[in-house]
Amino acid sequence: MQIHHGIEQLSLLRPVVTIGSFDGVHRGHVQVIRSLNAFAAETGGESAILSFDPHPREVLYPLEKRPGILTTLPEKAALLTGYGVDHLVLLHFTRELADMNYADFIRRILVDKIGLKGWVVGYDHRFGKNREGNFDAVQELAGRYDFSIRREDACTAGDVQISSTKIRTALERGEISLANEMLGYDYPLSGTVVHGDQLGRRIGFPTANLQTDDERKQLPALGVYAVKAVVDGVEYKGLLNIGVRPTVCYSGEIRPEVHLLDFAGSLYGKQLVVRLVSRLRQEQRFAGLDDLSRQLAKDEQQARSWFARNGAV
């Protein structure tokens, strides 16, 4: 897949396009992507996703608490590549772009710059000033500008319609199984291992302090999770604590700390990818380090039991 920063000098072959942030590249997005790729194959064109940077909410509502992103750009690119998308086009989002009405956006951006030949939209996609551009509005312009348009139905997990917002809510509640079901894969955190205070090592549970690659990354609810972690191409089972460490030095700073099971060696400076598979418990304060150490031993046993039950001995 090719990544394009901007739309100047684009040269795409009969592009079939879909538009959106595609944050998380979840099962709903995959449904749209499959339709996109099929449409492109039918018409002898290339599939392209038009996305925005920064996220439109950061521009439109600068004082609002920013929603955490589900996928960093490298994570998103890897997922889209795996699903066979030909191009990811990143358009710089500005207030001027937000004020452009949908008809001008179609003509000036999609037709004149990208060369739109086909368009796949999600079931509730709206765009342009005041979000006036919807499926019916776009259909009226398709004939004028010689492109075709298709709409995908909503994708559900059980009775829940899948969306990035609902995945964030599940993560905030610690409902990692539900989040993973909607994503279609285990939620990842990636980053570099940095030096900590080595308290875990002193109580028999050495941990790697993870500095995430993007500070905007959505962290799950505070607590202890069973995880799969990859370092130097090797996968290990482990525990992840997301919390403020109330037993030892409460500072209010939320830290991801990883303890790898059956691992020996140093992790400092290494890149780590951690995938959350199950929440074991919420974070809690203990009377002292001995109580904390005993609980961590229980956490490890619970994690090993989870992996055994789920075929990951």
RAJOPE-V724485 format. One record per pair of residues at least 6 apart in sequence whose C-alpha atoms are under 7 Angstrom apart, sorted by the first residue. I is the first residue (numbers start at 1). GAP is how many residues later the second one is. D is the distance in Angstrom with one decimal. If there is no record, write none. Layout:
BEGIN
i->I gap->GAP d->D
i->I gap->GAP d->D
END
This chain:
BEGIN
i->1 gap->80 d->5.5
i->1 gap->84 d->6.1
i->1 gap->85 d->4.7
i->1 gap->86 d->5.3
i->2 gap->84 d->6.4
i->2 gap->85 d->4.8
i->2 gap->86 d->6.3
i->3 gap->84 d->5.9
i->3 gap->85 d->4.8
i->3 gap->86 d->6.0
i->4 gap->84 d->6.2
i->4 gap->85 d->4.7
i->4 gap->86 d->6.0
i->5 gap->84 d->6.2
i->5 gap->85 d->5.0
i->5 gap->86 d->6.6
i->6 gap->83 d->6.7
i->6 gap->84 d->5.7
i->6 gap->85 d->5.1
i->6 gap->86 d->6.7
i->7 gap->84 d->6.8
i->7 gap->106 d->6.5
i->7 gap->107 d->7.0
i->10 gap->104 d->6.5
i->12 gap->34 d->6.9
i->13 gap->32 d->5.3
i->13 gap->33 d->5.7
i->14 gap->31 d->4.4
i->14 gap->32 d->6.2
i->14 gap->101 d->6.9
i->14 gap->102 d->6.9
i->14 gap->103 d->5.6
i->15 gap->30 d->5.4
i->15 gap->31 d->4.9
i->15 gap->32 d->5.8
i->15 gap->33 d->6.4
i->15 gap->100 d->6.7
i->15 gap->101 d->5.5
i->15 gap->102 d->5.6
i->15 gap->103 d->6.6
i->16 gap->20 d->6.7
i->16 gap->24 d->5.6
i->16 gap->29 d->6.6
i->16 gap->30 d->6.0
i->16 gap->31 d->5.0
i->16 gap->32 d->6.0
i->16 gap->100 d->6.4
i->16 gap->101 d->5.7
i->16 gap->102 d->4.2
i->16 gap->103 d->5.5
i->17 gap->30 d->6.1
i->17 gap->31 d->4.8
i->17 gap->32 d->5.7
i->17 gap->33 d->6.9
i->17 gap->99 d->6.9
i->17 gap->101 d->6.1
i->17 gap->102 d->4.8
i->17 gap->103 d->6.3
i->18 gap->30 d->6.6
i->18 gap->31 d->5.1
i->18 gap->32 d->6.2
i->18 gap->101 d->5.7
i->18 gap->102 d->5.1
i->18 gap->103 d->6.0
i->19 gap->30 d->5.8
i->19 gap->31 d->4.8
i->19 gap->32 d->6.0
i->20 gap->30 d->6.5
i->20 gap->31 d->5.2
i->21 gap->30 d->5.1
i->21 gap->31 d->6.3
i->22 gap->7 d->6.5
i->23 gap->46 d->6.6
i->23 gap->47 d->5.7
i->23 gap->48 d->5.8
i->23 gap->141 d->6.4
i->24 gap->46 d->4.8
i->24 gap->47 d->5.1
i->24 gap->140 d->6.6
i->24 gap->159 d->6.8
i->25 gap->51 d->6.7
i->25 gap->54 d->6.9
i->26 gap->156 d->6.3
i->26 gap->157 d->4.1
i->26 gap->158 d->6.2
i->27 gap->155 d->6.1
i->27 gap->156 d->5.6
i->27 gap->157 d->5.7
i->28 gap->126 d->7.0
i->28 gap->127 d->5.0
i->28 gap->134 d->6.0
i->32 gap->90 d->6.6
i->32 gap->120 d->6.3
i->36 gap->11 d->6.2
i->36 gap->84 d->6.1
i->37 gap->10 d->5.7
i->37 gap->48 d->6.9
i->40 gap->6 d->5.4
i->40 gap->7 d->5.6
i->46 gap->40 d->6.1
i->47 gap->38 d->5.7
i->47 gap->39 d->5.2
i->47 gap->40 d->6.3
i->48 gap->37 d->6.6
i->48 gap->38 d->6.0
i->48 gap->39 d->4.5
i->48 gap->40 d->5.8
i->49 gap->38 d->6.3
i->49 gap->39 d->5.0
i->49 gap->40 d->6.0
i->50 gap->38 d->6.2
i->50 gap->39 d->4.8
i->50 gap->40 d->6.1
i->51 gap->38 d->6.1
i->51 gap->39 d->5.0
i->51 gap->40 d->6.1
i->52 gap->38 d->5.3
i->52 gap->39 d->4.8
i->52 gap->40 d->5.8
i->52 gap->41 d->5.7
i->53 gap->37 d->6.3
i->53 gap->38 d->6.2
i->53 gap->39 d->5.1
i->53 gap->40 d->5.7
i->54 gap->38 d->6.7
i->54 gap->39 d->6.0
i->56 gap->37 d->6.3
i->58 gap->8 d->6.7
i->59 gap->35 d->6.6
i->59 gap->36 d->6.7
i->68 gap->148 d->5.3
i->68 gap->149 d->5.2
i->68 gap->150 d->4.1
i->69 gap->147 d->5.9
i->69 gap->148 d->4.9
i->69 gap->149 d->5.4
i->70 gap->147 d->6.1
i->70 gap->148 d->5.8
i->72 gap->142 d->6.7
i->98 gap->30 d->6.5
i->98 gap->31 d->5.9
i->99 gap->30 d->5.0
i->100 gap->28 d->6.0
i->100 gap->29 d->5.6
i->101 gap->27 d->4.9
i->101 gap->28 d->4.7
i->102 gap->25 d->6.5
i->102 gap->26 d->4.3
i->102 gap->27 d->6.6
i->102 gap->30 d->6.7
i->102 gap->31 d->5.1
i->105 gap->23 d->7.0
i->110 gap->6 d->5.4
i->116 gap->31 d->6.5
i->117 gap->29 d->6.9
i->117 gap->30 d->4.4
i->117 gap->31 d->6.4
i->118 gap->29 d->5.2
i->118 gap->30 d->4.7
i->118 gap->31 d->5.7
i->119 gap->29 d->6.2
i->119 gap->30 d->4.6
i->119 gap->31 d->6.3
i->120 gap->29 d->5.8
i->120 gap->30 d->4.9
i->120 gap->31 d->5.7
i->121 gap->29 d->6.3
i->121 gap->30 d->4.9
i->121 gap->31 d->6.3
i->122 gap->29 d->5.8
i->122 gap->30 d->5.0
i->122 gap->31 d->6.7
i->123 gap->28 d->6.1
i->123 gap->29 d->5.3
i->123 gap->30 d->4.9
i->123 gap->31 d->5.5
i->125 gap->9 d->6.3
i->126 gap->6 d->6.6
i->126 gap->7 d->5.2
i->126 gap->8 d->4.8
i->127 gap->6 d->4.9
i->127 gap->7 d->6.9
i->139 gap->10 d->7.0
i->142 gap->6 d->6.1
i->154 gap->7 d->6.7
i->155 gap->6 d->5.9
i->155 gap->7 d->5.9
i->156 gap->6 d->5.3
i->157 gap->24 d->7.0
i->157 gap->25 d->6.0
i->162 gap->20 d->6.0
i->167 gap->12 d->5.1
i->167 gap->15 d->6.8
i->170 gap->6 d->6.7
i->170 gap->8 d->6.6
i->170 gap->9 d->5.6
i->171 gap->8 d->6.3
i->171 gap->49 d->4.6
i->171 gap->50 d->6.2
i->172 gap->48 d->5.2
i->172 gap->49 d->4.8
i->173 gap->48 d->5.6
i->174 gap->46 d->5.8
i->174 gap->47 d->4.7
i->174 gap->105 d->6.7
i->176 gap->101 d->6.8
i->176 gap->102 d->6.1
i->176 gap->103 d->6.5
i->177 gap->100 d->6.9
i->177 gap->101 d->6.4
i->180 gap->6 d->5.1
i->180 gap->7 d->6.1
i->186 gap->89 d->5.5
i->186 gap->90 d->5.8
i->186 gap->91 d->6.1
i->187 gap->88 d->5.4
i->187 gap->89 d->5.5
i->188 gap->85 d->6.6
i->188 gap->86 d->5.4
i->188 gap->87 d->4.3
i->188 gap->88 d->6.4
i->189 gap->23 d->6.9
i->189 gap->84 d->5.9
i->189 gap->85 d->5.1
i->189 gap->86 d->6.4
i->190 gap->22 d->5.6
i->190 gap->23 d->6.1
i->190 gap->82 d->5.6
i->190 gap->83 d->4.3
i->190 gap->84 d->6.1
i->191 gap->19 d->5.8
i->191 gap->20 d->5.2
i->191 gap->21 d->4.0
i->191 gap->22 d->4.6
i->191 gap->80 d->5.7
i->191 gap->81 d->5.6
i->191 gap->82 d->6.7
i->192 gap->18 d->5.7
i->192 gap->19 d->5.3
i->192 gap->20 d->6.5
i->192 gap->77 d->5.9
i->192 gap->78 d->5.6
i->192 gap->79 d->4.6
i->192 gap->80 d->6.1
i->193 gap->15 d->5.8
i->193 gap->16 d->5.4
i->193 gap->17 d->4.8
i->193 gap->18 d->6.2
i->193 gap->74 d->6.3
i->193 gap->75 d->5.1
i->193 gap->76 d->5.2
i->193 gap->77 d->5.6
i->193 gap->78 d->6.5
i->194 gap->15 d->5.5
i->194 gap->16 d->6.3
i->194 gap->17 d->6.5
i->194 gap->74 d->5.7
i->194 gap->75 d->6.1
i->195 gap->14 d->6.6
i->195 gap->73 d->6.6
i->196 gap->13 d->6.2
i->200 gap->6 d->4.4
i->200 gap->7 d->5.7
i->201 gap->6 d->7.0
i->203 gap->90 d->6.2
i->205 gap->54 d->6.7
i->206 gap->53 d->6.1
i->207 gap->50 d->5.8
i->207 gap->51 d->5.1
i->207 gap->52 d->4.5
i->208 gap->49 d->5.4
i->208 gap->50 d->5.0
i->208 gap->51 d->6.4
i->208 gap->59 d->6.8
i->209 gap->47 d->6.2
i->209 gap->48 d->4.6
i->209 gap->49 d->6.6
i->210 gap->46 d->5.6
i->210 gap->47 d->5.9
i->222 gap->20 d->4.9
i->222 gap->21 d->5.0
i->222 gap->60 d->6.1
i->222 gap->61 d->5.8
i->223 gap->18 d->5.8
i->223 gap->19 d->5.4
i->223 gap->20 d->6.3
i->223 gap->58 d->5.7
i->223 gap->59 d->3.9
i->223 gap->60 d->4.2
i->224 gap->15 d->6.8
i->224 gap->16 d->5.6
i->224 gap->17 d->4.5
i->224 gap->18 d->6.4
i->224 gap->55 d->6.0
i->224 gap->56 d->5.5
i->224 gap->57 d->5.4
i->224 gap->58 d->6.2
i->224 gap->59 d->6.5
i->225 gap->14 d->5.6
i->225 gap->15 d->5.1
i->225 gap->16 d->6.4
i->225 gap->51 d->6.5
i->225 gap->53 d->5.5
i->225 gap->54 d->4.3
i->225 gap->55 d->5.3
i->226 gap->12 d->6.0
i->226 gap->13 d->4.9
i->226 gap->14 d->6.4
i->226 gap->50 d->6.3
i->226 gap->51 d->5.8
i->226 gap->52 d->5.2
i->226 gap->53 d->6.3
i->226 gap->54 d->6.7
i->226 gap->77 d->5.4
i->227 gap->10 d->5.9
i->227 gap->11 d->5.2
i->227 gap->12 d->5.7
i->227 gap->13 d->6.5
i->227 gap->47 d->6.4
i->227 gap->48 d->5.4
i->227 gap->49 d->4.5
i->227 gap->50 d->5.4
i->228 gap->7 d->6.6
i->228 gap->8 d->5.7
i->228 gap->9 d->4.6
i->228 gap->10 d->6.0
i->228 gap->46 d->5.8
i->228 gap->47 d->5.2
i->228 gap->48 d->6.7
i->229 gap->6 d->5.4
i->229 gap->7 d->5.2
i->229 gap->8 d->6.2
i->229 gap->9 d->6.8
i->229 gap->43 d->6.8
i->229 gap->44 d->5.5
i->229 gap->45 d->4.3
i->229 gap->46 d->6.1
i->230 gap->6 d->6.2
i->230 gap->42 d->5.9
i->230 gap->43 d->5.2
i->230 gap->44 d->6.5
i->231 gap->40 d->6.5
i->231 gap->41 d->5.2
i->231 gap->42 d->6.9
i->236 gap->24 d->6.4
i->236 gap->25 d->6.7
i->237 gap->23 d->6.0
i->237 gap->24 d->5.6
i->238 gap->20 d->6.9
i->238 gap->21 d->5.5
i->238 gap->22 d->4.2
i->238 gap->23 d->5.0
i->239 gap->19 d->5.7
i->239 gap->20 d->5.1
i->239 gap->21 d->6.5
i->240 gap->16 d->6.7
i->240 gap->17 d->5.6
i->240 gap->18 d->4.5
i->240 gap->19 d->6.4
i->241 gap->15 d->5.7
i->241 gap->16 d->5.2
i->241 gap->17 d->6.4
i->242 gap->12 d->6.6
i->242 gap->13 d->5.7
i->242 gap->14 d->4.6
i->242 gap->15 d->6.6
i->243 gap->11 d->5.0
i->243 gap->12 d->5.5
i->243 gap->13 d->6.8
i->243 gap->40 d->6.5
i->244 gap->6 d->5.9
i->244 gap->7 d->6.6
i->244 gap->8 d->5.5
i->244 gap->9 d->5.5
i->244 gap->10 d->4.8
i->244 gap->11 d->6.3
i->246 gap->39 d->5.3
i->247 gap->38 d->4.9
i->247 gap->39 d->5.5
i->247 gap->41 d->6.6
i->286 gap->6 d->5.9
i->307 gap->6 d->5.8
END
